[in-house]
């Protein structure tokens, strides 16, 4: 995957020359072009020249405080992904810097995957920022959809997707609604090297009578009103990737035809007897339990196993709470650009409430909330601007949650439950509402504590 992610320029800003040279060697081995500067002011001048795509800067760089560095970038509207690293970064500084525009904060840079993932996120940020102002693409960098994360569980998902991407096998993406299955499918396509388009179809949004036509196309005269021939999604995705979302909603008769396409790589339009050869990489997605559907007889077992050559499960947002601050700030910036509105501040207390909430609607719910907060709030988003079910939650600081958040998800949940029960005076029904979970779920978790 190095070739797909490489060909970008990374600038390392660190006054410790030994550490910077070591970092440069590791980044170069990943396929990137890397250079070194020893101070923040020179780094700013280099960014202004628009000759770098990502910057990795030491939090201990001495000639300018990181907050001032980020503020200068924001005032100058310089669209470069910034990653800050250092072993002694406080939780307060990390949150402040991410609110100021940093793409990622790395407390430990020993792991290659951690470093590579941070660079990918920085590139994604730069690409999106450039494309929001211009229709032209950033030269030399593949347009990889942003997969913002810091959590270990999402790192494993992205690593698996990256390994699978260049191999033409069918992938089944599972996960709750709103977890970002289409974003992951686009990521797989972007890293696949396939020359065709990415085509997506939500099978549950198409009436059963029209779904076959959408998938396979038709010839002129195939049915009343078919005045001209039309290609279906499979043909449209030739040499590319086809995402069939909510694959479990496909009716049995179409399942048979889909299985034949996967086995023979041919598609036959409605009203035709002539099979057409296709070269399509299929990615299927579902938020339902396909195994249960197989047991019920509503989904073909042979098709199920043909689809899940590789299965990737996307975790719910409540299982990757360490990603929430980064996602929230990214969505807020995205909404500000979309609506041409100034980017508001968000207090640490408000951000802490977002981390504690359980997000039944997952990433989609968080994105929608950040857009709503941008529009209805003033220049500062505080806890009073949040929905009541979030504003009443204990804060992240109250839970004594560390910024790195890789290991203490279970402990975080236990602390959140304990503190919320304290707030509600032991009222489990109210506590379950505040935590965004069912009362039975809360009771089960209390038994496990």
C-alpha positions as CSV (number, residue, x, y, z in Angstrom):
1,X,0.0,0.0,0.0
2,X,3.0,2.3,0.2
3,X,2.8,3.2,-3.5
4,X,-0.8,4.2,-3.2
5,X,-0.2,6.4,-0.1
6,X,3.2,7.7,-1.1
7,X,4.4,10.4,-3.4
8,X,3.5,13.1,-0.9
9,X,5.9,15.4,0.9
10,X,6.2,15.3,4.7
11,X,8.0,18.1,6.6
12,X,9.5,17.2,10.0
13,X,9.9,20.2,12.4
14,X,12.1,19.3,15.4
15,X,15.1,21.0,16.9
16,X,16.4,17.6,18.1
17,X,18.4,16.6,15.0
18,X,19.0,13.0,16.0
19,X,15.3,12.4,16.6
20,X,14.4,14.2,13.4
21,X,16.8,12.1,11.3
22,X,15.5,8.9,12.8
23,X,11.9,10.0,12.0
24,X,12.9,11.0,8.5
25,X,14.4,7.6,7.9
26,X,11.3,5.8,9.0
27,X,9.0,8.1,6.9
28,X,11.1,7.7,3.8
29,X,10.9,3.9,4.3
30,X,7.2,4.2,4.0
31,X,7.5,5.7,0.5
32,X,7.2,9.4,1.3
33,X,9.5,12.2,0.6
34,X,10.6,13.8,3.9
35,X,12.6,16.8,4.8
36,X,13.6,18.4,8.1
37,X,13.5,21.9,9.6
38,X,14.7,22.9,13.1
39,X,12.3,25.6,14.0
40,X,8.6,26.5,13.7
41,X,9.0,29.9,11.9
42,X,10.9,28.3,9.0
43,X,8.2,25.6,9.0
44,X,5.5,28.3,8.5
45,X,7.4,29.8,5.6
46,X,7.7,26.4,4.0
47,X,4.0,25.7,4.4
48,X,3.3,29.1,2.8
49,X,5.2,28.0,-0.2
50,X,2.7,25.1,-0.6
51,X,5.5,22.6,-1.2
52,X,4.5,20.2,1.6
53,X,1.4,18.1,2.1
54,X,1.8,17.1,5.8
55,X,3.8,18.5,8.8
56,X,4.9,16.5,11.8
57,X,6.1,19.0,14.5
58,X,7.5,18.4,17.9
59,X,5.5,19.8,20.8
60,X,8.8,20.8,22.4
61,X,10.0,23.0,19.5
62,X,11.4,26.0,21.2
63,X,11.1,29.1,19.0
64,X,7.3,29.3,18.9
65,X,4.5,27.9,21.1
66,X,2.4,25.3,19.3
67,X,-0.8,27.2,20.0
68,X,0.7,30.3,18.3
69,X,1.9,28.2,15.4
70,X,-1.6,26.7,14.8
71,X,-3.2,30.1,15.2
72,X,-0.9,31.6,12.5
73,X,-1.9,28.7,10.2
74,X,-5.5,29.3,10.8
75,X,-5.3,33.1,10.3
76,X,-3.4,32.5,7.0
77,X,-5.9,29.8,5.9
78,X,-3.1,27.4,5.1
79,X,-4.6,24.0,4.3
80,X,-1.9,21.6,5.5
81,X,-2.4,18.6,7.8
82,X,-0.5,19.1,11.1
83,X,0.5,16.3,13.4
84,X,2.0,17.1,16.8
85,X,4.1,14.6,18.7
86,X,5.7,14.5,22.1
87,X,5.7,12.3,25.2
88,X,4.6,14.9,27.8
89,X,1.6,16.4,26.2
90,X,-1.1,17.2,28.7
91,X,-4.8,16.4,28.1
92,X,-5.6,20.1,28.1
93,X,-3.0,21.0,25.5
94,X,-4.0,18.1,23.3
95,X,-7.7,19.1,23.3
96,X,-6.7,22.8,22.7
97,X,-4.5,22.0,19.8
98,X,-7.1,19.8,18.1
99,X,-9.6,22.5,18.5
100,X,-7.1,24.8,16.9
101,X,-6.8,22.6,13.8
102,X,-4.2,19.9,14.5
103,X,-5.1,16.7,12.7
104,X,-3.6,14.4,15.2
105,X,-1.7,14.3,18.5
106,X,0.8,11.4,18.9
107,X,2.1,10.7,22.4
108,X,4.2,7.7,21.3
109,X,5.7,7.6,17.8
110,X,7.5,4.2,18.2
111,X,4.8,2.3,16.3
112,X,5.0,2.3,12.5
113,X,1.3,1.9,12.1
114,X,0.6,4.9,14.5
115,X,2.9,7.1,12.5
116,X,1.7,5.9,9.1
117,X,-2.0,6.4,10.1
118,X,-1.2,10.0,11.3
119,X,0.4,10.9,8.0
120,X,-2.5,9.5,6.1
121,X,-4.9,11.6,8.1
122,X,-2.8,14.7,7.5
123,X,-2.8,14.0,3.8
124,X,-6.5,13.5,3.8
125,X,-7.1,16.8,5.6
126,X,-4.9,18.6,3.1
127,X,-6.7,17.1,0.1
128,X,-10.1,17.9,1.4
129,X,-9.1,21.5,2.2
130,X,-7.7,22.1,-1.2
131,X,-10.7,20.5,-3.0
132,X,-13.1,22.7,-1.0
133,X,-11.6,25.7,-2.6
134,X,-10.8,24.4,-6.0
135,X,-12.1,21.7,-8.3
136,X,-8.5,20.7,-9.3
137,X,-6.9,17.7,-7.5
138,X,-3.7,17.9,-5.5
139,X,-1.0,16.8,-7.8
140,X,0.7,13.5,-7.1
141,X,-1.5,12.4,-4.2
142,X,-4.3,9.9,-4.5
143,X,-7.7,11.1,-3.2
144,X,-8.0,8.8,-0.3
145,X,-11.3,9.4,1.6
146,X,-10.6,10.6,5.2
147,X,-10.8,7.9,7.9
148,X,-10.2,9.9,11.0
149,X,-9.2,7.8,14.1
150,X,-6.8,7.4,16.9
151,X,-8.3,4.4,18.6
152,X,-6.6,1.0,18.4
153,X,-9.8,-0.7,17.2
154,X,-10.2,1.5,14.2
155,X,-6.5,1.2,13.4
156,X,-7.0,-2.5,13.1
157,X,-10.0,-1.9,10.7
158,X,-8.0,0.4,8.5
159,X,-5.0,-1.9,8.4
160,X,-7.2,-4.8,7.3
161,X,-8.9,-2.7,4.7
162,X,-5.5,-1.5,3.4
163,X,-4.2,-5.0,3.1
164,X,-7.3,-6.2,1.3
165,X,-7.7,-3.2,-1.1
166,X,-5.4,-4.2,-3.9
167,X,-6.7,-7.8,-4.1
168,X,-9.8,-8.3,-6.2
169,X,-11.9,-10.2,-3.6
170,X,-15.4,-9.5,-2.4
171,X,-15.6,-7.6,0.9
172,X,-18.5,-7.7,3.3
173,X,-18.6,-4.6,5.6
174,X,-20.8,-5.0,8.7
175,X,-21.7,-2.6,11.4
176,X,-24.5,-0.5,12.9
177,X,-26.2,2.2,10.9
178,X,-24.1,5.4,10.7
179,X,-20.7,3.9,11.4
180,X,-19.3,4.9,8.0
181,X,-19.5,1.8,5.9
182,X,-19.6,3.7,2.6
183,X,-16.6,5.8,3.7
184,X,-14.6,2.6,4.3
185,X,-15.7,1.2,1.0
186,X,-14.5,4.4,-0.8
187,X,-11.2,4.0,1.1
188,X,-10.8,0.5,-0.2
189,X,-11.6,1.6,-3.7
190,X,-9.1,4.5,-3.5
191,X,-6.3,2.1,-2.4
192,X,-7.2,-0.6,-4.9
193,X,-5.5,0.8,-8.0
194,X,-8.7,0.2,-10.0
195,X,-9.2,2.6,-12.9
196,X,-13.0,2.6,-13.0
197,X,-15.5,4.6,-10.9
198,X,-16.8,4.0,-7.4
199,X,-20.5,3.3,-7.7
200,X,-22.8,2.9,-4.7
201,X,-26.4,1.7,-4.5
202,X,-28.5,1.5,-1.3
203,X,-30.6,-1.6,-1.9
204,X,-33.1,-0.7,0.8
205,X,-33.9,2.6,-0.9
206,X,-35.0,1.1,-4.3
207,X,-38.4,-0.5,-4.7
208,X,-38.2,-4.2,-5.4
209,X,-39.8,-3.7,-8.8
210,X,-37.0,-1.3,-9.8
211,X,-34.0,-2.9,-8.1
212,X,-33.3,-5.4,-10.9
213,X,-33.3,-2.6,-13.5
214,X,-30.9,-0.5,-11.3
215,X,-28.5,-3.4,-10.9
216,X,-28.5,-5.0,-14.4
217,X,-29.9,-2.3,-16.7
218,X,-32.3,-3.0,-19.6
219,X,-32.5,-3.0,-23.4
220,X,-34.9,-0.8,-25.4
221,X,-38.4,-2.2,-25.3
222,X,-37.7,-4.5,-22.4
223,X,-40.9,-3.2,-20.8
224,X,-43.5,-0.5,-21.3
225,X,-41.7,2.9,-21.1
226,X,-38.2,1.5,-21.8
227,X,-37.6,3.8,-24.8
228,X,-33.8,3.5,-24.8
229,X,-31.2,1.1,-23.5
230,X,-29.7,1.7,-20.1
231,X,-26.7,0.3,-18.3
232,X,-27.1,-0.9,-14.7
233,X,-24.8,-0.3,-11.8
234,X,-22.6,-3.3,-12.6
235,X,-21.8,-2.0,-16.0
236,X,-21.3,1.5,-14.6
237,X,-18.7,0.1,-12.2
238,X,-16.7,-1.8,-14.8
239,X,-13.0,-1.7,-13.9
240,X,-14.1,0.0,-10.6
241,X,-15.9,-0.8,-7.4
242,X,-19.6,-1.4,-6.7
243,X,-20.9,-0.9,-3.2
244,X,-24.2,-2.7,-2.5
245,X,-25.4,-1.2,0.8
246,X,-28.0,-3.0,2.9
247,X,-27.3,-6.1,0.8
248,X,-29.7,-8.1,3.1
249,X,-32.7,-6.3,1.6
250,X,-32.2,-7.9,-1.8
251,X,-35.1,-10.2,-2.6
252,X,-34.5,-14.0,-3.2
253,X,-34.9,-13.9,-7.0
254,X,-32.3,-11.2,-7.4
255,X,-30.0,-13.0,-5.0
256,X,-29.8,-15.9,-7.5
257,X,-28.8,-13.5,-10.4
258,X,-26.3,-11.7,-8.1
259,X,-24.6,-15.1,-7.3
260,X,-24.3,-15.9,-11.0
261,X,-22.7,-12.5,-11.7
262,X,-20.1,-13.1,-8.9
263,X,-19.3,-16.5,-10.1
264,X,-19.2,-15.8,-13.9
265,X,-18.4,-12.1,-14.1
266,X,-21.1,-11.5,-16.6
267,X,-24.3,-9.5,-16.5
268,X,-27.4,-9.7,-18.6
269,X,-29.6,-6.7,-19.1
270,X,-33.4,-7.0,-18.8
271,X,-34.9,-7.8,-22.2
272,X,-31.7,-9.3,-23.5
273,X,-30.2,-12.8,-23.8
274,X,-26.7,-11.6,-24.4
275,X,-24.4,-11.7,-21.4
276,X,-21.9,-8.9,-21.1
277,X,-18.5,-9.4,-19.5
278,X,-17.7,-7.2,-16.6
279,X,-14.7,-6.5,-14.3
280,X,-16.2,-5.2,-11.1
281,X,-14.9,-5.3,-7.5
282,X,-17.9,-5.9,-5.3
283,X,-18.1,-4.5,-1.7
284,X,-21.3,-5.3,0.2
285,X,-22.5,-3.7,3.4
286,X,-25.1,-4.4,6.0
287,X,-26.3,-3.4,9.4
288,X,-28.3,-6.6,9.8
289,X,-27.3,-10.1,10.9
290,X,-27.0,-12.0,7.6
291,X,-26.3,-15.2,9.4
292,X,-29.7,-14.9,11.1
293,X,-31.3,-14.2,7.7
294,X,-29.6,-17.4,6.3
295,X,-31.1,-19.4,9.2
296,X,-34.5,-17.9,8.5
297,X,-34.2,-18.8,4.9
298,X,-34.5,-15.2,3.7
299,X,-30.9,-15.0,2.5
300,X,-29.1,-17.6,0.4
301,X,-26.3,-19.4,2.2
302,X,-24.2,-19.8,-0.9
303,X,-24.5,-16.0,-1.6
304,X,-23.6,-15.2,2.0
305,X,-20.3,-17.1,1.9
306,X,-19.6,-15.7,-1.6
307,X,-20.0,-12.2,-0.3
308,X,-17.9,-12.6,2.9
309,X,-14.6,-13.7,1.4
310,X,-13.3,-10.9,3.5
311,X,-15.4,-9.5,6.3
312,X,-14.6,-6.2,8.0
313,X,-16.6,-5.1,11.0
314,X,-16.9,-1.4,11.7
315,X,-17.2,-0.7,15.5
316,X,-19.9,1.6,16.8
317,X,-18.7,5.1,17.9
318,X,-19.2,4.2,21.6
319,X,-16.5,1.6,21.2
320,X,-14.0,4.2,19.8
321,X,-14.5,7.1,22.1
322,X,-10.8,8.2,21.7
323,X,-11.8,9.2,18.1
324,X,-14.6,11.5,19.1
325,X,-12.6,14.8,19.7
326,X,-10.9,14.5,16.4
327,X,-14.1,13.6,14.5
328,X,-16.1,16.4,16.2
329,X,-13.5,19.1,15.3
330,X,-13.2,17.8,11.7
331,X,-17.0,17.8,11.2
332,X,-17.2,21.3,12.7
333,X,-14.6,22.6,10.3
334,X,-16.3,20.8,7.4
335,X,-19.7,22.4,8.3
336,X,-18.1,25.8,8.6
337,X,-16.6,25.5,5.1
338,X,-19.9,24.1,3.7
339,X,-22.0,27.0,5.0
340,X,-19.3,29.7,4.7
341,X,-19.5,30.5,8.4
342,X,-16.8,31.3,10.9
343,X,-15.4,28.4,12.9
344,X,-16.6,28.7,16.5
345,X,-14.7,27.7,19.6
346,X,-15.9,24.7,21.5
347,X,-15.2,24.5,25.2
348,X,-13.3,21.7,26.7
349,X,-16.4,20.9,28.9
350,X,-18.6,20.6,25.8
351,X,-16.1,18.3,24.1
352,X,-15.9,16.2,27.2
353,X,-19.7,15.6,27.1
354,X,-19.4,14.5,23.5
355,X,-16.8,11.9,24.5
356,X,-19.0,10.4,27.3
357,X,-22.2,10.2,25.3
358,X,-23.0,6.7,23.8
359,X,-24.0,7.9,20.2
360,X,-26.7,5.5,19.2
361,X,-26.6,7.1,15.7
362,X,-22.8,6.7,15.6
363,X,-20.6,8.9,13.4
364,X,-23.6,10.1,11.3
365,X,-25.3,11.4,14.4
366,X,-22.1,13.2,15.5
367,X,-21.6,14.8,12.1
368,X,-25.2,16.1,12.1
369,X,-24.9,17.4,15.6
370,X,-21.8,19.4,14.8
371,X,-23.4,21.0,11.8
372,X,-26.5,21.9,13.9
373,X,-24.3,23.3,16.6
374,X,-22.4,25.5,14.1
375,X,-25.7,27.0,12.8
376,X,-27.5,27.5,16.1
377,X,-24.7,28.4,18.5
378,X,-22.7,31.6,18.7
379,X,-19.0,32.1,18.6
380,X,-18.5,29.6,21.4
381,X,-20.1,26.1,21.7
382,X,-20.6,25.3,25.4
383,X,-22.5,22.6,27.3
384,X,-25.7,24.7,27.3
385,X,-25.8,24.4,23.5
386,X,-25.8,20.6,23.6
387,X,-28.9,18.5,23.7
388,X,-30.2,17.8,27.2
389,X,-29.2,14.2,27.1
390,X,-25.6,15.2,26.6
391,X,-25.5,18.4,28.7
392,X,-26.5,16.5,31.9
393,X,-23.8,13.9,31.5
394,X,-20.7,13.9,33.7
395,X,-17.7,15.5,32.0
396,X,-14.6,13.7,30.6
397,X,-12.6,15.6,33.2
398,X,-14.8,14.3,36.0
399,X,-14.1,10.8,34.8
400,X,-10.3,11.5,34.9
401,X,-10.0,10.3,31.4
402,X,-6.5,10.5,29.8
403,X,-6.1,12.0,26.3
404,X,-4.5,8.9,24.9
405,X,-7.5,6.7,25.6
406,X,-6.3,3.5,24.1
407,X,-6.9,1.1,26.9
408,X,-9.4,2.4,29.4
409,X,-12.6,2.1,27.4
410,X,-14.1,-0.5,29.8
411,X,-12.9,1.6,32.7
412,X,-14.4,4.7,31.1
413,X,-17.8,3.0,30.7
414,X,-17.7,1.8,34.4
415,X,-16.9,5.4,35.5
416,X,-19.5,6.9,33.3
417,X,-22.2,4.5,34.7
418,X,-21.1,5.1,38.3
419,X,-21.0,8.9,38.0
420,X,-24.3,9.0,36.1
421,X,-26.0,7.0,38.8
422,X,-24.7,9.4,41.4
423,X,-26.1,12.3,39.4
424,X,-29.5,10.6,39.1
425,X,-29.6,9.5,42.7
426,X,-29.5,5.8,41.7
427,X,-32.4,6.2,39.2
428,X,-31.5,3.5,36.7
429,X,-34.1,4.5,34.1
430,X,-32.9,8.1,34.1
431,X,-29.3,7.0,34.1
432,X,-29.9,4.8,31.1
433,X,-31.5,7.7,29.2
434,X,-28.5,10.0,29.9
435,X,-26.1,7.3,28.9
436,X,-28.0,6.6,25.7
437,X,-28.5,2.9,26.4
438,X,-31.5,0.7,27.2
439,X,-32.4,0.0,30.8
440,X,-31.8,-3.8,30.3
441,X,-28.3,-3.0,28.9
442,X,-27.5,-0.9,31.9
443,X,-28.7,-3.6,34.2
444,X,-26.5,-6.2,32.4
445,X,-23.5,-3.9,32.6
446,X,-24.0,-3.3,36.3
447,X,-24.0,-7.0,36.9
448,X,-20.7,-7.3,35.0
449,X,-19.1,-4.5,37.1
